[in-house]
């Protein structure tokens, strides 16, 4: 298909309208923020401010988890999310993934002193998570389950605005966004999962040889995040946690840590 100027202009106008939707609706809570991705959490862990585990539970709750530009697109790479991730990153059962996760978390915690990040880092440094959760399930047999952390007494919203500011500052402005015309980070890859989890269809391609006759549209990180996350909110389902059965909860005593 050949693209004429009118078609190109209509496409960019559509992108601009979706960006406006993001900017005006992000505070409503149903659009995933920049530098976050939606995951389904299966295990919730409650810590205190001294990094002791207080309780853990089997859950089923959609959350917005802080992520990097690379971890949101991971398939063959092992880029970790910041805090909430699957067992293969959070526990030491997969040393390569766990080391990458801990290195990133340690760098962020040292730069920002984010309380949750500091508490999770200190807790995981103990390497007791498999033992702490053995009454619930064997983590070694469930490497793909997602774990979410919280601190007792603090709001449980997993959106981390400090992380957004930090991560954006780490991304080099290596090009001009084709949509906004502003200097921005041009990603090596763009996330899919727009219509449903695992959806491989993508709006933007990083390699021009994948575009056929379509004009190359190298969207910047900010614009692509706003567009993709807004469209995801139109299609994706949101799972709310119901009442947790007592058998799915374990309470730990500090003396056991």
C-alpha positions in Angstrom: 0.0 0.0 0.0 1.3 3.4 -0.9 1.0 6.2 1.6 0.1 9.7 0.4 0.5 12.9 2.3 -3.2 13.0 3.5 -2.9 9.5 4.9 0.3 10.4 6.7 -1.2 13.6 8.1 -4.3 11.7 9.3 -2.1 9.1 11.0 -0.1 11.7 12.9 -3.3 13.6 13.9 -4.7 10.3 15.3 -1.5 9.9 17.3 -1.8 13.4 18.7 -5.4 12.8 19.7 -4.5 9.7 21.6 -1.8 11.5 23.4 -4.3 14.2 24.4 -6.6 11.4 25.7 -3.7 10.1 27.9 -2.8 13.6 29.2 -6.5 14.3 30.2 -7.3 10.9 31.5 -4.2 9.6 33.2 -5.4 10.8 36.6 -8.5 8.6 36.4 -6.4 5.6 37.2 -7.3 3.2 34.4 -4.4 4.1 32.0 -1.0 2.7 32.7 1.5 5.5 33.4 4.7 6.0 31.6 7.6 3.7 32.7 5.0 1.2 34.0 3.4 -2.0 32.7 0.3 -3.9 33.7 0.9 -7.3 35.2 -1.3 -9.8 37.1 0.1 -10.2 40.6 -0.2 -13.7 42.2 1.6 -13.2 45.5 1.5 -10.2 47.8 4.2 -9.6 50.4 3.8 -7.1 53.2 7.0 -5.7 54.8 7.6 -3.4 57.7 9.9 -0.4 57.6 12.8 -2.6 58.9 12.4 -4.9 55.9 10.9 -7.8 58.0 8.2 -9.8 56.3 4.9 -9.5 58.1 2.6 -11.5 55.9 2.2 -13.0 52.5 -0.8 -14.1 50.5 -1.9 -15.7 47.3 -3.7 -13.0 45.3 -5.1 -12.3 41.9 -4.8 -8.6 41.2 -4.0 -6.5 38.2 -1.4 -3.8 39.0 0.7 -1.2 37.3 4.3 -2.2 37.9 7.3 0.2 37.4 9.4 -1.0 34.5 12.1 0.1 32.1 12.0 0.7 28.4 13.7 -2.6 27.9 11.8 -4.7 30.5 8.4 -3.7 29.1 9.6 -5.2 25.7 11.4 -8.2 27.1 11.1 -11.5 25.2 14.7 -12.7 24.6 16.3 -10.2 27.0 16.4 -10.6 30.8 15.8 -6.9 31.6 14.1 -6.8 35.1 11.2 -4.6 36.2 12.0 -2.4 39.1 10.1 -3.9 42.1 7.2 -6.1 41.3 8.2 -9.0 39.0 8.1 -12.7 38.6 9.7 -15.3 40.9 12.6 -15.9 38.5 13.8 -12.3 39.1 12.8 -11.7 42.7 14.2 -15.0 44.1 17.7 -16.4 43.6 16.4 -19.5 41.8 17.6 -17.9 38.5 20.9 -16.2 39.5 21.4 -14.3 36.2 17.9 -12.7 36.3 18.1 -12.2 40.1 21.5 -10.5 39.9 20.2 -8.1 37.2 17.1 -7.3 39.3 19.1 -6.7 42.4 21.7 -4.5 40.7 19.1 -2.3 39.1 17.1 -2.0 42.4 20.3 -1.2 44.4 21.2 1.5 42.0 17.7 3.1 42.1 17.5 2.8 45.9 20.9 4.4 46.4 20.0 7.3 44.1 16.5 8.0 45.4 16.3 6.5 48.9 12.8 5.3 47.9 11.4 3.6 51.0 9.8 0.7 49.3 12.8 0.1 47.1 15.1 0.2 50.1 12.9 -2.2 52.2 12.6 -4.7 49.3 16.3 -4.6 48.6 17.2 -5.2 52.3 14.6 -8.0 52.6 15.8 -9.8 49.4 19.4 -9.5 50.5 18.5 -12.0 53.3 17.7 -14.6 50.6 14.9 -16.0 52.7 12.0 -15.5 50.4 11.7 -19.2 49.4 11.7 -20.2 53.0 9.3 -17.4 54.0 6.7 -18.5 51.5 7.1 -22.3 51.7 3.8 -22.5 53.7 2.0 -21.0 50.7 3.8 -22.6 47.7 7.2 -23.8 46.4 8.7 -20.8 44.5 11.1 -23.1 42.7 8.1 -24.8 41.0 6.4 -21.5 40.1 9.0 -19.2 38.5 6.5 -17.3 36.4 4.2 -16.1 39.2 4.4 -12.4 39.8 5.1 -11.0 43.2 4.1 -7.6 44.5 5.4 -5.8 47.6 3.9 -3.3 50.0 4.8 -1.7 53.3 2.4 -1.8 56.3 0.6 1.5 56.8 1.5 2.9 53.4 -0.9 3.3 50.5 -0.8 0.2 48.4 -0.9 1.9 45.0 2.0 0.4 43.0 2.4 3.4 40.7 5.8 5.0 41.5 6.1 8.6 40.3 9.6 8.9 41.7 10.6 6.0 39.4 9.1 7.8 36.4 11.2 10.9 37.0 14.3 8.8 37.7 13.9 6.5 34.6 13.2 9.3 32.2 16.3 11.1 33.4 18.4 7.9 32.6 17.2 7.7 29.0 19.4 9.6 26.5 17.7 11.9 24.1 19.1 10.2 21.1 16.8 11.5 18.4 13.7 13.5 17.4 10.3 12.0 18.0 8.5 11.7 14.6 5.1 12.4 16.3 5.9 15.3 18.6 8.9 16.8 16.8 10.7 17.0 20.1 14.0 15.6 21.3 13.4 12.3 23.0 14.7 8.8 23.6 14.1 6.7 20.6 13.7 3.1 21.9 15.4 0.0 20.4 12.0 -1.8 20.6 8.4 -1.0 21.4 6.0 -3.0 23.6 3.2 -5.1 22.2 0.3 -6.5 24.2 -2.1 -3.9 23.1 -5.2 -6.0 22.6 -4.4 -8.7 25.1 -1.4 -10.1 27.0 1.0 -11.8 24.7 -0.3 -9.9 21.6 2.7 -9.7 19.3 1.2 -6.9 17.0 2.9 -3.6 17.4 2.1 0.0 16.5 5.7 1.1 16.0 8.6 -0.8 14.6 12.3 -0.1 15.4 13.6 -1.5 12.1 12.7 0.1 8.8 12.9 -3.2 6.9 9.8 -4.3 8.8 7.7 -1.4 7.6 7.2 -2.3 3.9 5.9 0.8 2.1 4.7 2.5 5.3 6.7 5.7 6.1 9.1 5.1 9.0 7.6 6.4 12.2 10.2 6.3 15.0 8.1 7.5 17.8 9.9 8.8 20.9 9.6 7.0 24.3 7.2 9.5 25.8 4.8 9.6 22.8 4.9 5.8 22.2 4.2 5.1 25.9 1.2 7.4 26.0 -0.2 6.0 22.8 0.3 2.3 23.5 -0.9 2.5 27.1 -4.0 4.5 26.2 -4.9 1.9 23.6 -4.2 -0.9 26.0 -6.7 0.6 28.4 -9.5 0.3 25.7 -8.9 -3.4 25.3 -7.4 -5.0 28.4 -9.4 -6.5 31.3 -8.7 -5.5 34.9 -8.7 -8.1 37.6 -9.8 -7.1 41.1 -8.8 -9.1 44.1 -11.7 -10.5 46.1 -11.7 -11.7 49.6 -8.6 -13.8 50.3 -9.2 -17.2 51.9 -7.4 -17.7 55.2 -5.6 -20.7 53.8 -4.0 -18.4 51.2 -2.4 -16.2 53.9 0.7 -16.7 56.0 1.7 -14.5 58.8 5.4 -14.5 59.8 6.8 -13.8 63.2 9.8 -11.5 63.3 11.8 -13.9 65.4 11.7 -16.4 62.4 13.3 -13.9 60.1 
